[in-house]
Amino acid sequence: MFEIYIGNKNLNTKIISRNLYILYTLAHLKKKAKIRGTFLGYLWWFIEPMMLIGLYSYVVGVIFGHSGADQLLMIAVGVTLWKWWSSSMSSATTSFRRYKGIVSQVKMPLPILPISEVFGESYMFMFAYLILQSVLLYLGFVPDIFALVISFLISMVAVSALSLSLAILNVFVRDTAFLVGFGLRILFYITPIIYPASRVPENFRFLTDLNPFAHLITYYNNALIYTDRVEYGSMCYALIGSSIGLFVLTRICKKITPQIIRNV
């Protein structure tokens, strides 16, 4: 009995190692494909958010008159994060159909495909984040490292769960990819990125409460700027909840794998 247990344990370890290697390889290839043929390469992940930060800062600060250093920093953090999250979910939604040959011919856990899109975008996000963090440190904002790590883990797990659910849905409802693009634009404006959550009218506060990205933005703002507002309890609950959600979705994906293969 002991030998069988050890054998099963070694087999499970090999399977996990193999899946992690596949996940890393797909994410790495996505990073290479993203910048292949471009002149500026990784700089695009910095240039695009900077252009958006400048645009939204002008709209908020000059047109609406809500200026302030903290407001500009919150916009910079939010836009950088949103670029990561929206790119991940947009790419992941079509991943099963885009990699149809892999889905139908290679024996591998299907959740790896959409999750690899999230990891691939994370490569690019880290490049932009390091520049953003350097600016914050220069301005005297020292992050809460522990809160920042938890926020990053929550983001990875939660966005992976959402990406996997959208990828599964897109297999059976082909309009999903179009709806995701439209929905992400709406979500951007109802997420406190270019305005503080305190400016949301009481009658519409429920939209912020139900929006997971609003909570993620708050976690990052607190970890990077308002470190005295960090709430570890809330963050731990969010990490546990998103982990359970991802686990349930991976089990569902495994159960309906034959139907996914037939419909891609």
C-alpha angles and dihedrals in degrees: 000000000000092000091050090051092050090048092051090047092053090047092052090048091052092049092050091047091049093049092048090050091051090048092051093046094051092046091048093049090049090053091051093046091049094062100029111123095010122121098214097036113180091011089078089071087059099037097052096051090044091054091049092045089053092048096048092042089055093048094046099036104034105027100033096028097229099135132157139121093256091052092052092049092049090052090049092050094043097047092048091051094044091053088056096046098042094046090049095051094042092053095041094052092068097033097106092051094039092053095040093142092055093045094052101037110028120071104225136123105279095216088070091073100062092034090054088059089059092049091047092054089047089066089060093041092056090056092055092040094056090056092046092048091050090055091048092051090048089054091051101258109137111191128230096245096199093049090046092053092049090048090052092049091049090050094050094048097040096045090045090053093049091045092051092049092050092047091052092046092049090058092061101027109041094191089069094091091056093045092050092058091050093042094051091055090053092045091053092061096043091050115086097247106116092028134034119258089241090070093062109107115247092244091060098037090104089069089061093045092052094044110094091197091058089059092046091052089051092050092053095044090052093045094048106030115007099040092163089066097057113132109196094183094059091045093051091051089050091050092049093046094048091046091053090048093051091047092051092048093050089052091049091048091051091049095051096039093117091054091048092051091050094049104043 
